[in-house]
């Protein structure tokens, strides 16, 4: 998808009691500031205040000294009811008191008369960058709220998503995000300059909200498939949920809820799938039976075997049940529920009174990192029967020295695909046990640890080679898609790669 000039036009109101000044500013903006459009003009603060609700400006350019209501009085009044509206004050007085009052009112910039076109154009570009940053933060906040089911006022939706028609899709690599552990990873957002919105609850997920005009008649499925090819690792599986037909802006909240509901209901460990929610049901793989009757029967059998002291058969029956899950292609949520009930049964049978928190963490990790059902089955066996699993681990694994070797290995192979399974195979221990070591010695999940050290390495590379391109740095730290890398970098550090380099060079200038 080609990057084009921003589709977002910032709405400007001009307020001045000199009609010629209003006309001159409007002409300069129309000719030289393509990111702005004039939506209202007023001769004093009171008139502007009356027009505000209809014009809905993002930015107000206002003279300070005006009859009936001054520019600063207008800014203070609007700040109380419409705090998201920004101000630039214009004055013919070179007075420090005016500037100080303007700054205290929270204006973005201060412009002195007489009006000089080049000065206004430079000022508007500074303001554009500030508005872009503010809109970016507001859009991210709204995206997060929408994805968590929070109702957002339509006026805010109209302001942040101005195009009439959108397409939407969600791409998930591997299993669903953690919902129990606090170490679920870093949220991912698109970059401020992107014309489409991106949000991920962690680094394995991206929700795309794309203005239809940007697709240029390209099907959204084709765009997402190309993205999937760049993103997905060779050992991973993906779940792509999309709406194949564009929809109106007013339907954005409903469509986002639909994508997340479908992701939860469809995600199946080890099974890549694409689901177009706009196709007839007959063209989709039917949802598996989510009845709990199968689990109820299993638990009844396990209780009978336990009463008969047939512990050997308990193990066999659980293994047989898990094989049936794969055969029936049960969804992740279904298998999570079944696994949790089995785990509770085994804890009660063995009269375990502690360690429940650790068990929950390990259960989440088992699903989060599994890229196939056989891998999930091995992970669950290690949780259901921990004694047997730990007997198979090599000696002296649970030690700072061993974990130090793991960290050293990762630091030397950051450019490679580093799945938890690959790492576990290299050190000849189970995935579940490796995951446990990261929580114990690093205090975070493996995924978060890997992201952190990759971002640290990226920063080292940028400091050492400030002229390197992002597209060259990304693969050196394990990311084949430079745009995906940039999103991870911003979400982890709070800055884009370009902003980081600028901050580093500024610091160097100060020190020299």
FENJO-V447094 format. One line per field, one symbol per residue. phi: phi as a letter, one per 30 degrees, with the letter a starting at -180 (. if undefined). A space follows every 10 residues. Layout:
phi = ???
//
This chain:
phi = .ddceeddcd dcccbadced dddddddddd dbbddbbdca bbcadddddd dedddhdcbc cbdddbdiad dddddddded cbdddcbbcb bccccddddd dddddjddab bcdddceddd dddddddedd dedddddddd ddeddddcid dceddddddd bdddbbbbab cbciddddbc ddcdjcdcbd dedddbcbbb dadcbbcccc eedddhided dddddddddd ddddccbbbc cbcdcdbded ceeddddddd dddddcebei cdabbcdcde edccdddddc ddeddddddd ddddddddic dddeeddddd ddddedddhd dddddddddd ddddeddddc hdcbiddddd dddddeddcd cadeddeddd edddbddddd dddddiddae dddddddddd dcbddcdcdd ddddddchbd ddddeddddd cciaddeddd dddddddedd ddddbdcdde dcdeddcjcd cdddeddddd ddcibdeddd dddddddddd dd
//
